[in-house]
Amino acid sequence: MRLRDLGERALLGKLAPIGYPLGAPLPPGDDAGGVWVEGVAWLLKTDGFLYREVALLGMRPFAVGFRGVAATASDLIAKMGKPLGFTLGLFLPEDLEEAFALELVEGAAEAARRLGACLLGGDTNRGQEVALTVSGFAYAEAPLPRRALPGDRVYLAGDRWGRTGAAIAAHYRGRDLEGFPLIQEAAFYPLPRLELLGLKGLLRGSLDSSDGLAETLWQLADLGVRVDLEALPLYPDVLAFAGGEEEAYELVLYGGEEFEAVLVVPQEREEEVLLRAQGVGLPLFFAGHIGEGKGVYFGARPVPRRGYTHF
Amino acid sequence: MRLRDLGERALLGKLAPIGYPLGAPLPPGDDAGGVWVEGVAWLLKTDGFLYREVALLGMRPFAVGFRGVAATASDLIAKMGKPLGFTLGLFLPEDLEEAFALELVEGAAEAARRLGACLLGGDTNRGQEVALTVSGFAYAEAPLPRRALPGDRVYLAGDRWGRTGAAIAAHYRGRDLEGFPLIQEAAFYPLPRLELLGLKGLLRGSLDSSDGLAETLWQLADLGVRVDLEALPLYPDVLAFAGGEEEAYELVLYGGEEFEAVLVVPQEREEEVLLRAQGVGLPLFFAGHIGEGKGVYFGARPVPRRGYTHF
């Protein structure tokens, strides 16, 4: 079967278990992989992308490099990993300007720096178009898998929900983001939140959201539970950009590139989680709860599964 | 300036220091990067390549996946790192057969397994042609940089010298490797040598060789010393394949893809290194010594610098 017909999710499902160790801190197919070393989980993550597929209108190589490190870091942090360093694998056309490559790497370095980490080199190869992979490693004393039990609460960390979706919509419609500074910032400099590490030991589970909230919630439901949304964050600028509630919800659910986390909180820890999040300055939005069954619902309406896939 | 005019070495020289931490266990531009965590060096390495640039005649996706992990592992091991796990960043055309992708990853898993490590997932993206990056992490109690002092001895570890060069030459000349099993094995399954870790604490410095021996020795000379070769390994099969000594030396010096290590040994430790290498079963070949000055010489003749670069 060709990859186009198989689909990315099915392909990843087949590839993820190959060579993956038994008894690892996280199961295969989770947001990052890892091994135990003397009671501490060491996590490794690689995320790759084509430049033209993520560079929005007005985005310079600096922001694309920044975004690359952010994407990989977001997965590590969602697993309660403290990122230590990142490497870049670059495919570059030979007629590319040197300044472009330098700026790309400077942006990656800036994201690493803002996460208290560093760049640790990488590799360059000739390629037909600009493509990057960013790898990062982290240690986690209490690695947090994707996990949920009926009765748990679902929270959304961060404040980029709908904003990155708006920026992507603006790009494809040739609309500029003048007057929407938070939308532009969310898409151009989506810094993952180290504050999440302040919730260590309190959560049931966590998932990085980068293929869109709906897809992320469906991946949660794939664990064998039902996700019942009771509310979604509708920021005034997202609403203003979208022009209507229905359109704004669409951006929140199907935007993608948030690099935020969906958190699963045991009911008995809810109060402590909220206090701790407030203490470290992490925005949390109560979105719903986990039930028995399957699927993702917003009120009584099923949330269709349509996320971004590469094949 | 365009990358084509700048050249890969100059580009890497400019990119390597960006965002690289001060006081790291290895300097920027070394075979791997790393950070100290509680007195232990944690190393991270990424190496990328286009499938068509490394797949020799008769090489299946399995061997190419194997080669990918081997390349990254070789850098980590040359720095005295014990590899723990690897991730793959895959760019795949959408009309590629699923079986191809699975085999590629199976080969990578086999190399990881033979190194006592594992695969820790990765990422897939659509690309115009098959491209891979392999990232790996390792810990090193005594990380070993590229380093040399006048008076030191130069040894070549392993037995792939000239053999991988012969396999590459065979590929480009459409010649088959029937009758040259060690040459084929060296190129198709170049397993880096964990035995190198048995020399921990005894060496002055070490360099991974993957762009060819001459280029690797030139990188050693770039540290501000002169490399004087007194001998080069000429295996009977390489000699037979090449058809003459001159041609065989060419393969040894300019072959590439060895994934072996060039070791720099302080004179006073030479005996202990040889004993220890024998004890762990690591082939070592005495190649020459380090002097004051610059450049690379074989006897009185300068060794020209011409290695493989991507731009």
Interface residues (C-beta under 8 A of the other chain):
Chain A: M1 R2 L3 R4 L6 E8 L11 L12 K14 L15 A16 I18 G19 Y20 P21 A24 P28 G29 D30 A32 G33 G34 V35 V37 W42 L44 K45 T46 D47 G48 F49 L50 L84 G85 F86 T87 L88 G89 L90 F91 L92 P93 E94 D95 L96 E97 E98 A101 L102 V105 E106 A108 A109 E110 A112 R113 C118 L119 L120 G121 G122 D123 T124 N125 R126 G127 Q128 E129 A131 T133 S135 G136 F137 Y139 H310 F311
Chain B: M1 R2 L3 R4 L6 E8 L11 L12 K14 L15 A16 I18 G19 Y20 P21 A24 P28 G29 D30 A32 G33 G34 V35 V37 W42 L44 K45 T46 D47 G48 F49 L50 L84 G85 F86 T87 L88 G89 L90 F91 L92 P93 E94 D95 L96 E97 E98 A101 L102 V105 E106 A108 A109 E110 A112 R113 C118 L119 L120 G121 G122 D123 T124 N125 R126 G127 Q128 E129 A131 T133 S135 G136 F137 Y139 H310 F311
